[in-house]
């Protein structure tokens, strides 16, 4: 699962450049920075005229019966599940982030990031709904660096895989089964457990 992530455009030149390009070409659009929540408007890489281009998109497909939003899609089921099948075939995107958050069983908020790069890239699917681009993050089974916190994590892509994920359906389907690379984790605060008096 991935329910929050971070965009730090002060650290990442790539993400800052994406945001500036989107805001310049789309008058009146301001993208969210910092901690990203579902329904925020953020930068993603999408196919435009046969090339990956930065575009603005809202995190979350509308939920069933108009309630809430769907924010994740399981890599194991996206090729077959009705909600995501057409997106997997034709509408794949990449979500750049500085890192993402998950909560452990003690309700401690843990931050995960790529130890070797300023940006990590999460595989996504998108659709257009009422003139608005909406996306979900594809998740997979957790690797060893994540497993003690949660059993799911985003499907991570390496920079050299972005174009294939977005533009090449056959290769993208192969990426659904790959294990994400190891991550670093940080816990800023630990939940205090106080005994009853």
C-alpha positions as CSV (number, residue, x, y, z in Angstrom):
1,X,0.0,0.0,0.0
2,X,1.1,3.6,-0.5
3,X,-1.1,6.2,1.1
4,X,1.3,9.2,1.3
5,X,4.4,10.3,-0.4
6,X,6.8,13.2,-0.5
7,X,7.8,15.8,-3.1
8,X,10.8,17.8,-2.1
9,X,11.5,20.1,-5.1
10,X,14.1,22.0,-3.0
11,X,16.3,18.9,-3.2
12,X,15.4,17.4,-6.6
13,X,16.3,19.5,-9.6
14,X,14.4,17.0,-11.8
15,X,11.1,17.3,-9.9
16,X,11.5,21.1,-9.6
17,X,12.0,21.3,-13.4
18,X,8.8,19.2,-14.0
19,X,6.7,21.4,-11.7
20,X,8.0,24.6,-13.4
21,X,7.3,23.2,-16.8
22,X,3.7,22.2,-16.0
23,X,2.9,25.4,-14.2
24,X,4.2,27.5,-17.1
25,X,2.2,25.7,-19.7
26,X,-1.0,25.4,-17.7
27,X,-2.2,28.8,-16.5
28,X,-3.6,28.9,-13.0
29,X,-2.4,25.5,-12.0
30,X,-0.4,25.1,-8.8
31,X,1.0,21.7,-8.0
32,X,1.2,20.3,-4.4
33,X,4.6,20.0,-2.8
34,X,5.7,18.5,0.5
35,X,3.7,15.6,1.9
36,X,1.3,14.4,-0.8
37,X,-2.2,13.1,0.1
38,X,-4.8,11.4,-2.1
39,X,-6.7,13.9,-4.2
40,X,-3.7,16.3,-4.4
41,X,-2.7,17.7,-7.9
42,X,0.9,16.6,-8.6
43,X,3.3,16.1,-11.5
44,X,3.5,12.7,-13.3
45,X,5.2,11.5,-16.5
46,X,2.6,10.6,-19.2
47,X,2.7,9.7,-22.9
48,X,2.2,12.8,-25.1
49,X,2.7,12.4,-28.8
50,X,4.7,9.2,-28.3
51,X,7.0,10.6,-25.7
52,X,7.0,10.8,-21.9
53,X,6.0,14.4,-20.8
54,X,5.4,16.0,-17.4
55,X,1.7,16.6,-16.8
56,X,-0.5,17.5,-13.9
57,X,-2.8,14.8,-12.4
58,X,-4.9,14.1,-9.4
59,X,-4.1,11.2,-7.1
60,X,-7.0,8.7,-6.9
61,X,-9.7,7.2,-9.2
62,X,-13.2,8.0,-7.9
63,X,-14.4,5.2,-5.7
64,X,-17.4,3.0,-6.3
65,X,-20.8,4.6,-5.7
66,X,-19.0,8.0,-5.6
67,X,-17.5,7.3,-2.1
68,X,-13.8,8.0,-1.5
69,X,-11.0,7.4,-4.0
70,X,-9.0,4.3,-5.1
71,X,-5.3,5.2,-4.7
72,X,-3.5,1.9,-5.3
73,X,-3.8,-1.0,-7.8
74,X,-2.2,-4.4,-7.2
75,X,0.4,-5.4,-9.7
76,X,-0.8,-9.0,-9.6
77,X,-4.3,-8.2,-10.7
78,X,-4.1,-5.0,-12.9
79,X,-3.9,-7.0,-16.2
80,X,-7.3,-8.7,-15.5
81,X,-9.2,-6.4,-13.1
82,X,-12.0,-4.5,-15.0
83,X,-11.2,-1.2,-13.2
84,X,-7.6,-1.2,-14.3
85,X,-7.3,-3.5,-17.4
86,X,-7.7,-0.8,-20.1
87,X,-5.3,1.5,-18.2
88,X,-2.7,-1.2,-18.1
89,X,-3.0,-1.7,-21.8
90,X,-3.0,2.0,-22.8
91,X,-2.6,4.5,-20.0
92,X,0.5,4.0,-17.9
93,X,2.3,6.8,-16.1
94,X,5.2,7.3,-13.7
95,X,4.9,9.2,-10.4
96,X,8.2,10.9,-9.2
97,X,8.7,11.2,-5.5
98,X,11.5,12.0,-3.0
99,X,10.2,9.1,-0.9
100,X,7.0,7.6,0.5
101,X,5.5,6.9,4.0
102,X,4.1,3.8,5.6
103,X,3.0,3.1,9.2
104,X,4.3,0.2,11.2
105,X,2.2,-1.9,13.7
106,X,3.2,0.6,16.4
107,X,1.7,3.4,14.4
108,X,5.1,4.9,13.8
109,X,5.4,6.9,10.5
110,X,8.3,5.5,8.5
111,X,9.8,7.3,5.5
112,X,11.4,5.3,2.7
113,X,13.7,6.7,0.0
114,X,16.1,5.6,-2.7
115,X,19.6,5.5,-1.1
116,X,21.4,6.2,-4.4
117,X,19.2,8.8,-6.1
118,X,17.2,12.0,-5.2
119,X,14.1,10.6,-6.9
120,X,12.3,7.4,-6.8
121,X,9.8,6.5,-9.6
122,X,6.6,4.7,-8.9
123,X,4.6,2.9,-11.6
124,X,1.1,4.3,-12.1
125,X,-2.0,4.0,-14.2
126,X,-4.2,6.9,-15.3
127,X,-7.5,7.8,-16.8
128,X,-9.3,11.0,-17.8
129,X,-12.5,11.7,-15.9
130,X,-14.5,14.9,-16.5
131,X,-11.5,16.7,-18.2
132,X,-9.3,15.8,-15.2
133,X,-6.4,13.3,-15.3
134,X,-6.6,10.9,-12.3
135,X,-4.0,8.2,-11.4
136,X,-3.3,5.3,-9.0
137,X,0.0,3.9,-7.8
138,X,0.7,0.3,-8.7
139,X,1.8,-1.7,-5.6
140,X,3.6,-5.0,-5.3
141,X,4.8,-7.4,-2.5
142,X,7.2,-5.7,-0.2
143,X,10.9,-6.5,-0.5
144,X,13.3,-7.2,2.4
145,X,13.9,-3.5,3.1
146,X,10.1,-2.9,3.7
147,X,8.7,-6.2,4.9
148,X,9.1,-5.5,8.6
149,X,6.9,-2.4,8.2
150,X,4.3,-3.4,5.6
151,X,3.6,-6.3,3.2
152,X,2.9,-4.0,0.2
153,X,4.9,-1.2,-1.4
154,X,4.9,0.8,-4.6
155,X,6.2,-0.9,-7.8
156,X,9.4,1.0,-8.2
157,X,11.1,1.7,-11.6
158,X,14.6,2.6,-12.4
159,X,15.1,5.8,-14.5
160,X,16.1,3.8,-17.6
161,X,12.8,1.9,-17.3
162,X,10.5,4.9,-17.4
163,X,10.0,5.2,-21.1
164,X,9.3,1.5,-21.5
165,X,6.8,1.5,-18.7
166,X,4.9,4.4,-20.3
167,X,5.2,3.5,-24.0
168,X,5.8,-0.3,-24.3
169,X,2.9,-2.5,-23.1
170,X,4.8,-5.8,-23.5
171,X,7.8,-4.6,-21.5
172,X,5.5,-2.9,-18.9
173,X,3.7,-6.2,-18.3
174,X,7.1,-7.8,-17.6
175,X,7.9,-5.2,-15.0
176,X,4.8,-6.0,-13.0
177,X,6.6,-9.1,-11.6
178,X,9.9,-7.4,-10.8
179,X,11.1,-6.9,-7.2
180,X,11.7,-3.3,-6.2
181,X,15.2,-2.2,-5.4
182,X,16.2,-1.8,-1.7
183,X,15.3,1.4,0.2
184,X,16.5,3.3,3.2
185,X,14.1,3.9,6.0
186,X,13.8,6.6,8.6
187,X,11.5,7.1,11.6
188,X,11.3,10.7,12.8
189,X,9.2,10.1,15.8
190,X,8.3,7.0,17.8
191,X,4.8,6.6,19.3
192,X,5.1,6.8,23.1
193,X,3.4,3.9,25.0
194,X,2.3,5.0,28.4
195,X,1.2,2.6,31.1
196,X,-2.2,3.2,32.7
197,X,-1.8,4.9,36.1
